[in-house]
Amino acid sequence: MLPSSRSRSQPRAGMDYLDTRRKRHFAGKIFTAAFLTVVCIFILKHSPGFSGTSVFSHHEQGVTHVLVTGGAGYIGSHASLRLLKDSYRVTIVDNLSRGNIGAIKILQELFPEPGRLQFIFADLGDAKVVDQIFAQNAFDAVMHFAAVAYVGESTLEPLRYYHNITANTLIILEAMAKHRVKTLIYSSTCATYGEPEKMPITEKTPQNPINPYGKAKKMAEDMILDFSKNANMAVMILRYFNVIGSDPEGRLGEAPRPELREHGRISGACFDAARGIISGLKVKGADYPTQDGTCVRDYIDVTDLVDAHVKALDNARPENVGIYNVGTGKGRSVKEFVEACKKATGVDIKVDYLERRPGDYAEVYSDPSKIYQELNWTAKYTNLEESLKVAWKWQKSHRNGYGTSSS
Ligand SMILES: NC(=O)c1ccc[n+]([C@@H]2O[C@H](COP(=O)([O-])OP(=O)(O)OC[C@H]3O[C@@H](n4cnc5c(N)ncnc54)[C@H](O)[C@@H]3O)[C@@H](O)[C@H]2O)c1
């Protein structure tokens, strides 16, 4: 009995000893696992990609979180830069169909601190994805820039324009309604006025758009206005005139895809001609009923335009709708523009005058007095040649847009 009891008791004593060591070992493992779990949760919580728990998913007192759609594009990137400079929290959503990841990278380099800027690659035409983005992020306001935005292209591909501009704005509004985001700053356009008989254009000028681009934007405006009536919304609709220029500090510029050149805007065409990418400028229409026969437009510098957005956001109030023209109030002919471009670039650009382009209108310039009176905004960068010089400097040092930068 003894040996067996000894043999039973000895191993038992040994087991007791082992148990204590295992218990300690086990407790240590649990402690390490718990510690690692806490560390992981902390890291994940502070990583922008973590759904539902990132800094971007919580409202923070004193911080205004703005969703910038189309923030990889020309105007959206400049607006994001200004918002970030002014300490807003920014989420950019863009499908990069027309924008540049290079612009996003520059913004990320300028504002690397956590909780300042996040980029979400997504298509606003996908209602489920848009809903998810709103569910996972606590937006205080939306600046809706994303759009296809070429008058000529809209006459060739009207359905694309109604889909991208009108239908996608509806998706944004539905997400805003569901997730109770109450402030919207909407990028509209003077193209919603069409070709009014009387100049300058005031906000009371009747809207009779004459191309699918202007019509799609007008429909989007109408939806926003109808929705805002019973939704306690703060809405600002900004109708821009023709946007030119770029960041005076040379960090961002305008870099549309090469394939869009044929639909492109006049400043891009001037610069392409000055760089020899195209043989010269083709001005469409020299028989308009204007002073020199070419179209007259109101050119607004992008720096002034984004300033108007910040003022609009600051002044947006619930149950209030503000509709504003954003222009200089001065019309300049295409001929004048070309002369300014020749001076800004120092190149004697060759100009050919062709037939009119379908969907174009003769003369458009704004009366910007309402935005001055109500938001204390006025255009400051009104020297065409100076604005073009700033833009040309960026163009010259970015021969392939955001692809490469070379001096
Ligand atoms: N540039 C002008 O002169 C001018 C004048 C009046 C109004 N606007 C308006 O200003 C806004 C911005 O214009 P811009 O000149 O910067 O154009 P842009 O083409 O440079 O930028 C538009 C951005 O929207 C993105 N986008 C387009 N469709 C999208 C989608 N379905 N989902 C996600 N992202 C999408 C593009 O990738 C691009 O980055 C547009 O709404 C345009 O109608 C521009």
The ligand as an SDF file (V2000), in Angstrom:
LIG
                    3D

 44 48  0  0  0  0  0  0  0  0999 V2000
  -14.5540   73.5510  -64.1990 N   0  0  0  0  0  0  0  0  0  0  0  0
  -15.5110   74.4360  -64.4280 C   0  0  0  0  0  0  0  0  0  0  0  0
  -15.2810   75.4340  -65.1280 O   0  0  0  0  0  0  0  0  0  0  0  0
  -16.8810   74.2720  -63.7910 C   0  0  0  0  0  0  0  0  0  0  0  0
  -17.8450   75.2680  -64.0120 C   0  0  0  0  0  0  0  0  0  0  0  0
  -19.0950   75.1180  -63.4230 C   0  0  0  0  0  0  0  0  0  0  0  0
  -19.3720   74.0450  -62.6000 C   0  0  0  0  0  0  0  0  0  0  0  0
  -18.4190   73.0830  -62.4250 N   0  0  0  0  0  0  0  0  0  0  0  0
  -18.7460   71.9380  -61.5650 C   0  0  0  0  0  0  0  0  0  0  0  0
  -17.7370   71.7670  -60.6050 O   0  0  0  0  0  0  0  0  0  0  0  0
  -17.6120   70.3930  -60.2610 C   0  0  0  0  0  0  0  0  0  0  0  0
  -16.1600   69.9670  -60.3470 C   0  0  0  0  0  0  0  0  0  0  0  0
  -15.6990   70.1770  -61.6720 O   0  0  0  0  0  0  0  0  0  0  0  0
  -14.1700   69.9880  -62.0750 P   0  0  0  0  0  0  0  0  0  0  0  0
  -13.8770   70.9890  -63.1160 O   0  0  0  0  0  0  0  0  0  0  0  0
  -13.3240   69.9370  -60.8730 O   0  0  0  0  0  0  0  0  0  0  0  0
  -14.2360   68.5620  -62.7900 O   0  0  0  0  0  0  0  0  0  0  0  0
  -13.1840   67.3390  -62.6840 P   0  0  0  0  0  0  0  0  0  0  0  0
  -13.5260   66.4180  -63.8030 O   0  0  0  0  0  0  0  0  0  0  0  0
  -11.8080   67.8410  -62.6080 O   0  0  0  0  0  0  0  0  0  0  0  0
  -13.5520   66.6780  -61.2970 O   0  0  0  0  0  0  0  0  0  0  0  0
  -14.6860   65.8690  -61.1140 C   0  0  0  0  0  0  0  0  0  0  0  0
  -14.3000   64.7200  -60.1870 C   0  0  0  0  0  0  0  0  0  0  0  0
  -15.4390   63.9140  -59.9460 O   0  0  0  0  0  0  0  0  0  0  0  0
  -15.0540   62.5470  -60.0130 C   0  0  0  0  0  0  0  0  0  0  0  0
  -16.2450   61.7560  -60.3790 N   0  0  0  0  0  0  0  0  0  0  0  0
  -17.0060   61.8520  -61.4840 C   0  0  0  0  0  0  0  0  0  0  0  0
  -17.9940   60.9540  -61.4460 N   0  0  0  0  0  0  0  0  0  0  0  0
  -17.8760   60.2730  -60.2830 C   0  0  0  0  0  0  0  0  0  0  0  0
  -18.5910   59.2190  -59.6940 C   0  0  0  0  0  0  0  0  0  0  0  0
  -19.6400   58.6520  -60.2780 N   0  0  0  0  0  0  0  0  0  0  0  0
  -18.1780   58.7550  -58.4820 N   0  0  0  0  0  0  0  0  0  0  0  0
  -17.1120   59.2940  -57.8510 C   0  0  0  0  0  0  0  0  0  0  0  0
  -16.3890   60.3110  -58.3880 N   0  0  0  0  0  0  0  0  0  0  0  0
  -16.7630   60.7890  -59.5970 C   0  0  0  0  0  0  0  0  0  0  0  0
  -13.9770   62.5000  -61.0920 C   0  0  0  0  0  0  0  0  0  0  0  0
  -13.1490   61.3640  -61.0160 O   0  0  0  0  0  0  0  0  0  0  0  0
  -13.2300   63.7980  -60.8050 C   0  0  0  0  0  0  0  0  0  0  0  0
  -12.2010   63.5950  -59.8690 O   0  0  0  0  0  0  0  0  0  0  0  0
  -18.5480   69.6480  -61.2060 C   0  0  0  0  0  0  0  0  0  0  0  0
  -19.7350   69.3660  -60.5170 O   0  0  0  0  0  0  0  0  0  0  0  0
  -18.8070   70.6300  -62.3220 C   0  0  0  0  0  0  0  0  0  0  0  0
  -20.0440   70.4220  -62.9240 O   0  0  0  0  0  0  0  0  0  0  0  0
  -17.1860   73.1750  -62.9960 C   0  0  0  0  0  0  0  0  0  0  0  0
  1  2  1  0
  2  3  2  0
  2  4  1  0
  4  5  1  0
  4 44  2  0
  5  6  2  0
  6  7  1  0
  7  8  2  0
  8  9  1  0
  8 44  1  0
  9 10  1  0
  9 42  1  0
 10 11  1  0
 11 12  1  0
 11 40  1  0
 12 13  1  0
 13 14  1  0
 14 15  2  0
 14 16  1  0
 14 17  1  0
 17 18  1  0
 18 19  2  0
 18 20  1  0
 18 21  1  0
 21 22  1  0
 22 23  1  0
 23 24  1  0
 23 38  1  0
 24 25  1  0
 25 26  1  0
 25 36  1  0
 26 27  1  0
 26 35  1  0
 27 28  2  0
 28 29  1  0
 29 30  1  0
 29 35  2  0
 30 31  1  0
 30 32  2  0
 32 33  1  0
 33 34  2  0
 34 35  1  0
 36 37  1  0
 36 38  1  0
 38 39  1  0
 40 41  1  0
 40 42  1  0
 42 43  1  0
M  CHG  2   8   1  16  -1
M  END
$$$$
